[in-house]
Amino acid sequence: MRRWSWAFASWLIGTVASADTFEITEGMDLRSVLSDLSAGDEVVIHEGRYVTGGRWGFAWNGTEEMPIVVRGADGEARPVIEGNRSQNVMDLDGSYFELRGLEIVGGSHGVRLGVVDHAVLEDLRIHDVADVGISCNRGGGGSDCAALVIRRNEIFDTGVGGDTGEGMYLGCNGDDCRIYDSVIELNYVHDTRAGSQGDGIELKYGSYGNLVRDNVIVRTKYPGILVSSFPAMAGRRPNVIERNLVWDADDNGIQLGGQAIVRNNIVLGAGNSGIQAQPSRNAAGEAVRTVDAVVLHNTVVNGSGTCFRGNEWITGLRNVLANNAFYCAEGTAIRWGGGEPEAAQAVLVGNIVLGGGGGRGARAGVGVAEDLGDPSGGRVYPPAGSALVDAADPAHAAADDFNGDPRDDGAPDVGAYERSAARNPGWPLGEGFKDAPSDPSPADAGTPSSDAGGSDGGAAGPDVGVRDAAGAPMDAGGADAGRGEAGGGCACSAVAPADGVAPLLLLAFFAGRRRHGR
């Protein structure tokens, strides 16, 4: 046994010792360093401007225990990676890597992902790109993005070259590539109107099992959040869209094509509908999936426009519209493309509305100020005496609210907030990053719900950060596997091998983290 342990230790020493830290300063050959990274390597880029001069394409293959980390230096201004309009700034493939703390400007796509899994894109500032901020849309079959964490990135001024200009474009048309089992949270996406389309966050057809939460999306040309459906296959879970703020979209605030849970979102001011649910369509314009949508506890204020519009719900499998506050006082609160009989098989309950078209499962609110406060000033937390308080249907209540606070008093409130104090105890609505709610990490593992709002009903699969329709945890999966809350390193527990090998491993680790430049 002792002989085996020393051989094992020798192998591990060689493996860990190969990890290096590279300190890069302005004027050094950053591209050369990024082209030749091994598992466990860390690249610390100091402040300055680094011009690509052309396409930068890298394949970074770390491991769960030894991710590759490329980041800006602590305590300094962000290093600026500057591309040119005809090329993407960074094209990335690989597994288990982290890209953090950089400013990315001037290219076509800021960061374009190819075949990528278990990657973290965090604290990036991406702007003035000719097309898209962050994309996973290379296509060609198999170019999927899986188990990603896209967190606390600011993306703005996209499409300045006249291309489509989405903040995030994730997946391909026609299910040619997709993103799945990923977490997209706490991002700030704004001012995407320069391009021809300019969605805030777009998940294309075929993408599934993703959690899009706590993002702030302001001034988009197309929908703030657009989520398409996916082909029915065993193990695929719905996308969950929760606790986001969408403000001043020229098109729909949130648009979903099917198999999605949309809850606890706030939508203020949309050029079309605050929330629209209709089937996804393929390149030929054919409907490829019925809606299968669960829309719970959202607050939508849209003046003379439409708060919620549903199209082609008649054939949906599990459509639910419950406990929403739809305030379009001079417009239409709920509108069905084919009239209310279109929603005959849907669950409609607990909605409070102002405006036309309430119908089944809805009752009238008192007034915008009385029930919400001052939406024009970014305040929709229910004041005392609001018609929203204690008015939700408990059978379709979400587990928490926009602030991440529990709805556990037995009498849940309608809309995105659960009133618990005289003033909003959470993040005040506005420009900038949303404060992390009380539970900012992906949901803990749990038992998936069999009626999670439009899943295909197949066998349970390892989905990341997804909860069922009520907000109960489903399965955290692998997006944050081995990482702490900020996705910044391994949180693995160490088990010492027999015969005193552990001290040798520690020695090898510290010996391997050599700090130098190239």
C-alpha positions as CSV (number, residue, x, y, z in Angstrom):
1,M,0.0,0.0,0.0
2,R,2.8,2.4,0.8
3,R,4.5,1.7,-2.6
4,W,1.1,2.5,-4.4
5,S,0.7,5.8,-2.4
6,W,4.1,7.1,-3.3
7,A,3.6,6.4,-6.9
8,F,0.2,8.1,-6.8
9,A,1.8,11.1,-5.0
10,S,4.5,11.3,-7.6
11,W,1.9,11.4,-10.4
12,L,-0.1,14.1,-8.7
13,I,3.0,16.2,-8.0
14,G,3.9,16.2,-11.7
15,T,0.3,17.1,-12.6
16,V,-0.1,20.0,-10.2
17,A,3.3,21.3,-10.7
18,S,2.6,22.0,-14.4
19,A,0.2,24.8,-13.4
20,D,1.6,28.3,-13.9
21,T,0.6,31.9,-13.2
22,F,1.5,34.4,-15.9
23,E,1.7,38.1,-15.1
24,I,1.0,40.1,-18.3
25,T,1.7,43.8,-18.6
26,E,0.9,46.2,-21.5
27,G,3.3,45.6,-24.5
28,M,3.8,41.9,-23.8
29,D,2.6,39.2,-26.2
30,L,-0.7,38.3,-24.6
31,R,-2.0,36.4,-27.5
32,S,1.0,34.0,-27.4
33,V,0.3,33.3,-23.7
34,L,-3.4,32.7,-24.2
35,S,-2.7,30.3,-27.1
36,D,-0.7,27.9,-24.9
37,L,-2.5,27.3,-21.6
38,S,-2.8,24.0,-19.7
39,A,-5.1,22.9,-16.9
40,G,-4.6,25.0,-13.8
41,D,-2.8,27.9,-15.5
42,E,-3.8,31.4,-14.4
43,V,-3.2,34.5,-16.5
44,V,-3.3,37.8,-14.7
45,I,-3.6,40.7,-17.1
46,H,-2.6,44.1,-15.7
47,E,-4.2,47.4,-16.7
48,G,-3.5,48.7,-20.1
49,R,-4.7,48.3,-23.7
50,Y,-4.2,45.1,-25.6
51,V,-5.0,45.3,-29.3
52,T,-5.8,42.0,-31.0
53,G,-4.9,43.1,-34.6
54,G,-7.2,40.3,-35.8
55,R,-9.1,37.2,-34.7
56,W,-8.1,35.7,-31.3
57,G,-9.2,32.1,-31.2
58,F,-8.3,29.9,-28.3
59,A,-9.1,26.4,-26.9
60,W,-8.8,26.3,-23.1
61,N,-9.1,22.9,-21.6
62,G,-9.0,22.9,-17.8
63,T,-10.5,20.3,-15.4
64,E,-12.9,20.6,-12.6
65,E,-10.1,20.5,-10.1
66,M,-7.8,22.7,-12.1
67,P,-9.7,25.3,-14.2
68,I,-7.9,27.7,-16.5
69,V,-8.3,31.3,-15.2
70,V,-7.8,34.4,-17.3
71,R,-8.6,37.6,-15.4
72,G,-7.8,41.2,-14.8
73,A,-5.4,42.1,-12.0
74,D,-6.9,42.8,-8.6
75,G,-7.1,46.5,-7.5
76,E,-6.4,47.9,-10.9
77,A,-8.4,49.4,-13.8
78,R,-9.8,46.7,-16.1
79,P,-7.4,45.8,-18.9
80,V,-8.9,46.6,-22.3
81,I,-8.9,44.0,-25.0
82,E,-9.6,45.8,-28.3
83,G,-10.6,44.2,-31.5
84,N,-11.5,45.4,-34.9
85,R,-15.0,45.5,-36.4
86,S,-14.4,42.7,-39.0
87,Q,-13.3,40.1,-36.4
88,N,-14.6,38.7,-33.1
89,V,-12.5,39.9,-30.2
90,M,-12.3,36.3,-28.7
91,D,-13.5,33.0,-30.1
92,L,-13.3,30.4,-27.3
93,D,-13.7,26.6,-27.1
94,G,-12.9,24.3,-24.3
95,S,-13.9,23.1,-20.8
96,Y,-13.5,24.3,-17.2
97,F,-12.2,27.8,-17.8
98,E,-13.0,31.3,-16.4
99,L,-12.7,34.7,-18.0
100,R,-13.1,37.5,-15.6
101,G,-12.6,41.2,-15.0
102,L,-11.8,42.4,-18.6
103,E,-13.1,45.2,-20.8
104,I,-13.8,44.0,-24.3
105,V,-14.4,46.5,-27.1
106,G,-14.4,47.1,-30.8
107,G,-14.8,43.7,-32.4
108,S,-17.7,42.0,-34.2
109,H,-18.8,39.6,-31.4
110,G,-17.2,40.5,-28.0
111,V,-16.9,36.8,-26.9
112,R,-18.1,34.0,-29.2
113,L,-18.3,30.6,-27.7
114,G,-18.0,27.4,-29.9
115,V,-18.0,24.0,-28.2
116,V,-17.8,25.0,-24.5
117,D,-18.8,23.4,-21.2
118,H,-18.3,24.3,-17.6
119,A,-17.1,27.8,-18.3
120,V,-17.5,31.0,-16.3
121,L,-17.8,34.5,-17.9
122,E,-17.9,37.0,-15.1
123,D,-17.4,40.7,-14.5
124,L,-16.8,41.5,-18.1
125,R,-17.6,44.9,-19.6
126,I,-18.4,44.5,-23.3
127,H,-19.4,47.4,-25.4
128,D,-19.1,49.2,-28.8
129,V,-19.1,45.9,-30.7
130,A,-20.3,45.7,-34.3
131,D,-22.7,42.9,-33.5
132,V,-23.3,40.8,-30.4
133,G,-21.8,41.0,-26.9
134,I,-21.7,37.3,-25.9
135,S,-22.7,34.6,-28.3
136,C,-22.9,30.8,-28.6
137,N,-24.1,30.4,-32.2
138,R,-21.3,28.9,-34.3
139,G,-23.6,26.2,-35.6
140,G,-22.6,23.3,-37.7
141,G,-23.9,20.7,-35.3
142,G,-22.4,19.9,-31.9
143,S,-21.3,23.4,-31.2
144,D,-23.2,23.5,-27.9
145,C,-22.6,25.5,-24.8
146,A,-23.3,23.5,-21.6
147,A,-23.1,24.2,-17.9
148,L,-22.0,27.8,-18.2
149,V,-22.2,30.6,-15.7
150,I,-22.6,34.0,-17.3
151,R,-22.6,36.4,-14.3
152,R,-22.3,40.1,-13.5
153,N,-21.4,41.3,-17.0
154,E,-22.2,44.7,-18.3
155,I,-23.1,44.7,-22.0
156,F,-24.1,47.8,-23.9
157,D,-23.8,49.7,-27.2
158,T,-24.0,46.6,-29.3
159,G,-24.8,46.5,-33.0
160,V,-22.8,49.7,-33.8
161,G,-21.8,48.2,-37.1
162,G,-25.4,47.7,-38.1
163,D,-25.6,44.0,-37.5
164,T,-28.2,42.3,-35.3
165,G,-26.7,43.7,-32.0
166,E,-28.1,41.4,-29.3
167,G,-26.6,41.6,-25.8
168,M,-26.5,37.8,-25.6
169,Y,-27.3,35.5,-28.5
170,L,-27.2,32.0,-27.2
171,G,-28.1,29.1,-29.5
172,C,-28.8,28.8,-33.2
173,N,-31.8,29.0,-35.5
174,G,-33.3,25.6,-36.3
175,D,-31.7,23.8,-33.3
176,D,-28.3,23.7,-35.0
177,C,-26.6,24.5,-31.8
178,R,-27.9,25.3,-28.3
179,I,-27.2,26.3,-24.7
180,Y,-28.4,24.2,-21.9
181,D,-28.1,23.6,-18.2
182,S,-26.6,27.0,-17.7
183,V,-27.1,30.0,-15.3
184,I,-27.3,33.5,-16.7
185,E,-27.6,35.9,-13.7
186,L,-27.0,39.3,-12.3
187,N,-26.0,40.9,-15.7
188,Y,-26.7,44.4,-16.7
189,V,-27.6,44.7,-20.4
190,H,-28.6,48.0,-21.8
191,D,-28.8,50.2,-24.9
192,T,-28.9,47.6,-27.7
193,R,-30.9,49.7,-30.1
194,A,-28.1,50.6,-32.7
195,G,-28.3,47.2,-34.5
196,S,-31.0,45.8,-36.7
197,Q,-32.5,43.7,-33.8
198,G,-31.0,44.3,-30.4
199,D,-32.6,41.7,-28.1
200,G,-31.2,41.9,-24.5
201,I,-30.8,38.1,-23.8
202,E,-31.9,35.7,-26.4
203,L,-32.1,31.9,-26.0
204,K,-32.7,30.3,-29.4
205,Y,-34.8,27.3,-30.3
206,G,-33.5,24.0,-28.9
207,S,-32.0,25.6,-25.7
208,Y,-33.2,24.1,-22.5
209,G,-32.7,23.7,-18.7
210,N,-31.3,27.3,-18.4
211,L,-31.9,29.7,-15.5
212,V,-32.1,33.4,-16.4
213,R,-32.4,35.4,-13.2
214,D,-31.8,38.7,-11.5
215,N,-30.7,40.5,-14.7
216,V,-31.4,44.1,-15.4
217,I,-32.2,44.8,-19.1
218,V,-32.9,48.4,-20.2
219,R,-33.6,50.1,-23.6
220,T,-33.6,47.2,-26.1
221,K,-34.8,47.3,-29.6
222,Y,-36.2,43.8,-29.7
223,P,-37.5,41.9,-26.6
224,G,-35.5,42.4,-23.4
225,I,-35.6,38.6,-22.9
226,L,-36.6,36.1,-25.7
227,V,-36.7,32.4,-24.9
228,S,-37.7,29.9,-27.6
229,S,-38.9,26.3,-27.1
230,F,-37.1,23.0,-27.7
231,P,-37.9,19.6,-29.2
232,A,-39.5,17.3,-26.8
233,M,-36.9,14.8,-25.6
234,A,-36.7,12.9,-22.3
235,G,-34.7,14.6,-19.6
236,R,-35.0,18.1,-21.0
237,R,-36.4,20.7,-18.5
238,P,-38.0,24.1,-19.1
239,N,-36.1,27.3,-19.1
240,V,-36.7,29.4,-16.0
241,I,-36.9,33.2,-16.3
242,E,-37.2,34.8,-12.9
243,R,-36.6,37.9,-10.8
244,N,-35.5,40.0,-13.8
245,L,-36.2,43.7,-14.4
246,V,-36.9,44.7,-18.0
247,W,-37.4,48.4,-18.6
248,D,-38.2,50.4,-21.7
249,A,-38.0,47.7,-24.4
250,D,-39.1,48.9,-27.9
251,D,-40.7,45.4,-28.5
252,N,-42.0,42.9,-26.0
253,G,-40.5,43.0,-22.6
254,I,-40.3,39.2,-22.2
255,Q,-41.2,36.9,-25.1
256,L,-41.4,33.1,-24.8
257,G,-42.0,30.4,-27.3
258,G,-42.7,27.5,-25.0
259,Q,-41.6,25.2,-22.2
260,A,-40.7,28.1,-19.9
261,I,-41.5,29.2,-16.4
262,V,-41.7,32.9,-16.1
263,R,-42.1,34.2,-12.5
264,N,-41.3,37.1,-10.3
265,N,-40.2,39.4,-13.1
266,I,-40.9,43.2,-13.3
267,V,-41.6,44.7,-16.8
268,L,-42.0,48.5,-17.0
269,G,-42.8,50.1,-20.3
270,A,-42.8,48.0,-23.5
271,G,-43.5,49.1,-27.1
272,N,-45.5,45.9,-27.7
273,S,-46.6,43.6,-24.9
274,G,-45.0,43.4,-21.5
275,I,-45.0,39.6,-21.7
276,Q,-45.9,37.7,-24.8
277,A,-46.3,33.9,-25.1
278,Q,-46.6,32.3,-28.5
279,P,-45.2,29.2,-30.2
280,S,-41.6,29.3,-31.5
281,R,-41.3,29.2,-35.3
282,N,-38.7,27.7,-37.6
283,A,-36.9,29.4,-40.4
284,A,-39.9,28.7,-42.7
285,G,-42.2,30.5,-40.3
286,E,-43.9,27.3,-39.2
287,A,-44.9,26.8,-35.5
288,V,-42.7,24.1,-34.1
289,R,-43.9,23.9,-30.5
290,T,-47.1,24.8,-28.6
291,V,-46.6,27.3,-25.8
292,D,-46.5,25.2,-22.6
293,A,-45.9,28.2,-20.4
294,V,-46.2,28.9,-16.7
295,V,-46.4,32.6,-16.0
296,L,-46.6,33.4,-12.3
297,H,-46.3,36.4,-10.0
298,N,-45.0,38.9,-12.6
299,T,-45.7,42.7,-12.3
300,V,-46.2,44.4,-15.6
301,V,-47.0,48.1,-16.1
302,N,-47.4,49.2,-19.6
303,G,-49.7,52.3,-19.7
304,S,-51.7,52.3,-22.9
305,G,-50.1,49.2,-24.3
306,T,-50.7,45.5,-23.6
307,C,-49.5,43.8,-20.4
308,F,-49.9,40.1,-21.4
309,R,-50.6,38.6,-24.8
310,G,-51.1,34.9,-25.5
311,N,-51.2,33.4,-28.9
312,E,-52.2,29.8,-29.9
313,W,-52.6,28.5,-26.4
314,I,-55.5,26.2,-27.3
315,T,-53.1,23.2,-27.9
316,G,-50.7,23.9,-25.1
317,L,-50.1,21.0,-22.7
318,R,-49.6,22.8,-19.4
319,N,-50.3,26.5,-19.7
320,V,-50.7,28.5,-16.5
321,L,-51.3,32.3,-16.0
322,A,-51.6,32.9,-12.3
323,N,-51.1,35.6,-9.6
324,N,-49.8,38.3,-12.0
325,A,-50.3,42.0,-11.6
326,F,-51.1,43.4,-15.1
327,Y,-51.6,47.2,-15.0
328,C,-52.2,48.7,-18.4
329,A,-54.8,51.2,-17.3
330,E,-55.3,52.9,-20.7
331,G,-54.6,49.7,-22.7
332,T,-55.2,46.0,-22.5
333,A,-54.3,43.9,-19.5
334,I,-54.7,40.4,-21.0
335,R,-55.2,39.8,-24.7
336,W,-55.7,36.5,-26.5
337,G,-54.8,36.4,-30.2
338,G,-57.9,34.3,-30.9
339,G,-60.1,35.5,-28.1
340,E,-60.4,34.0,-24.6
341,P,-61.6,30.6,-25.9
342,E,-58.1,30.1,-27.1
343,A,-57.1,29.7,-23.5
344,A,-59.9,27.3,-22.6
345,Q,-57.6,24.6,-21.5
346,A,-55.2,26.8,-19.5
347,V,-55.2,27.5,-15.8
348,L,-56.2,31.2,-15.3
349,V,-56.4,32.2,-11.7
350,G,-55.4,35.0,-9.2
351,N,-54.5,37.7,-11.7
352,I,-55.3,41.3,-10.8
353,V,-55.6,43.7,-13.7
354,L,-56.3,47.3,-14.8
355,G,-57.2,47.8,-18.4
356,G,-59.3,45.8,-20.9
357,G,-59.5,42.1,-21.4
358,G,-59.3,40.7,-17.9
359,G,-61.6,37.7,-18.3
360,R,-61.6,34.4,-16.5
361,G,-59.3,34.2,-13.4
362,A,-58.8,38.0,-13.2
363,R,-60.3,40.7,-11.0
364,A,-59.9,44.5,-11.2
365,G,-57.3,46.4,-9.2
366,V,-58.0,49.7,-7.5
367,G,-55.5,51.9,-9.3
368,V,-51.8,52.2,-10.2
369,A,-50.8,54.4,-7.3
370,E,-53.0,52.6,-4.8
371,D,-51.8,49.1,-5.7
372,L,-48.2,49.7,-6.9
373,G,-47.0,53.1,-5.7
374,D,-45.1,55.0,-8.4
375,P,-44.0,52.8,-11.4
376,S,-42.7,55.8,-13.3
377,G,-40.3,56.3,-10.5
378,G,-39.3,52.7,-10.4
379,R,-41.5,51.8,-7.4
380,V,-44.0,48.9,-7.7
381,Y,-43.7,47.5,-4.1
382,P,-47.3,47.2,-2.9
383,P,-48.2,50.0,-0.5
384,A,-50.4,49.5,2.5
385,G,-53.9,48.6,1.5
386,S,-52.9,47.4,-2.0
387,A,-55.3,45.1,-3.7
388,L,-52.4,42.8,-4.4
389,V,-51.7,41.9,-0.7
390,D,-52.9,38.4,0.3
391,A,-54.8,38.1,-3.0
392,A,-52.9,35.3,-4.8
393,D,-54.1,31.8,-5.3
394,P,-52.0,29.7,-2.9
395,A,-52.1,26.6,-5.1
396,H,-50.1,28.4,-7.8
397,A,-47.8,30.5,-5.5
398,A,-44.1,30.8,-6.2
399,A,-41.8,29.9,-3.3
400,D,-40.1,33.3,-3.2
401,D,-40.4,36.8,-4.7
402,F,-38.4,39.3,-6.8
403,N,-36.1,40.0,-3.8
404,G,-35.6,36.3,-3.1
405,D,-37.7,36.6,0.1
406,P,-40.0,33.7,0.9
407,R,-43.7,33.7,0.4
408,D,-44.4,31.5,3.4
409,D,-47.2,33.2,5.4
410,G,-50.0,31.1,3.8
411,A,-51.5,34.2,2.1
412,P,-49.2,35.1,-0.8
413,D,-49.4,38.4,-2.6
414,V,-50.2,38.9,-6.3
415,G,-47.3,40.2,-8.4
416,A,-43.5,40.1,-8.1
417,Y,-43.3,41.3,-4.5
418,E,-44.3,39.7,-1.3
419,R,-45.1,42.7,1.0
420,S,-43.3,42.2,4.3
421,A,-42.5,45.8,5.4
422,A,-43.7,49.4,4.9
423,R,-41.0,49.9,2.3
424,N,-39.3,47.6,-0.2
425,P,-36.7,45.7,1.8
426,G,-34.7,44.7,-1.3
427,W,-32.9,46.3,-4.2
428,P,-34.5,49.6,-5.4
429,L,-35.3,49.4,-9.1
430,G,-33.0,51.4,-11.3
431,E,-30.1,51.4,-13.7
432,G,-27.2,49.2,-12.9
433,F,-26.6,45.7,-11.5
434,K,-29.3,44.2,-9.3
435,D,-28.2,43.3,-5.8
436,A,-27.8,39.6,-5.3
437,P,-31.0,38.2,-3.6
438,S,-30.8,36.3,-0.4
439,D,-30.2,33.1,-2.3
440,P,-27.8,34.0,-5.2
441,S,-26.4,30.6,-5.8
442,P,-28.0,27.9,-8.0
443,A,-30.7,25.9,-6.4
444,D,-29.7,23.0,-4.3
445,A,-30.3,19.5,-5.6
446,G,-33.9,18.3,-5.1
447,T,-36.6,16.2,-6.6
448,P,-37.8,17.6,-10.0
449,S,-41.5,18.4,-10.2
450,S,-43.4,16.2,-12.6
451,D,-45.5,19.2,-13.8
452,A,-42.8,21.8,-13.9
453,G,-44.7,23.9,-16.4
454,G,-44.2,22.6,-19.9
455,S,-41.3,20.1,-19.6
456,D,-41.7,17.2,-22.0
457,G,-42.6,14.9,-19.1
458,G,-39.6,12.6,-19.7
459,A,-37.1,11.2,-17.2
460,A,-35.5,13.6,-14.8
461,G,-32.1,15.0,-16.0
462,P,-29.3,16.8,-14.3
463,D,-30.3,20.4,-15.0
464,V,-28.5,23.3,-13.6
465,G,-30.1,25.7,-11.2
466,V,-33.6,25.0,-12.4
467,R,-36.6,24.9,-10.1
468,D,-40.1,23.8,-10.6
469,A,-43.0,26.1,-11.3
470,A,-43.5,27.0,-7.6
471,G,-39.8,27.6,-7.1
472,A,-38.9,24.4,-5.4
473,P,-35.3,23.3,-6.2
474,M,-34.9,20.8,-9.0
475,D,-31.2,20.0,-9.5
476,A,-28.1,22.2,-9.3
477,G,-26.2,20.0,-11.8
478,G,-22.8,21.1,-13.0
479,A,-22.7,24.8,-13.9
480,D,-21.2,25.7,-10.6
481,A,-19.7,22.3,-9.8
482,G,-16.6,22.7,-7.7
483,R,-16.9,26.4,-7.5
484,G,-17.9,28.9,-4.8
485,E,-20.6,31.6,-5.2
486,A,-18.5,33.8,-7.4
487,G,-17.4,30.9,-9.6
488,G,-13.8,31.8,-8.8
489,G,-12.2,28.5,-7.7
490,C,-12.5,25.0,-6.5
491,A,-14.6,24.5,-3.4
492,C,-13.7,20.8,-3.3
493,S,-13.1,19.0,0.0
494,A,-9.6,17.5,0.4
495,V,-9.3,13.8,1.4
496,A,-5.7,13.0,2.4
497,P,-4.4,9.7,0.9
498,A,-2.8,7.2,3.3
499,D,0.8,7.2,4.4
500,G,1.4,10.9,4.6
501,V,0.9,11.8,1.0
502,A,-1.1,15.0,1.7
503,P,1.9,17.2,2.7
504,L,3.6,16.3,-0.5
505,L,0.6,17.4,-2.5
506,L,0.6,20.7,-0.7
507,L,4.3,21.2,-1.4
508,A,3.7,20.3,-5.1
509,F,0.8,22.8,-5.3
510,F,2.8,25.8,-4.0
511,A,5.8,24.8,-6.0
512,G,3.7,24.7,-9.1
513,R,2.1,28.1,-8.8
514,R,5.2,29.9,-10.3
515,R,4.5,33.6,-11.1
516,H,6.2,34.8,-14.3
517,G,5.4,36.5,-17.6
518,R,6.1,35.6,-21.2
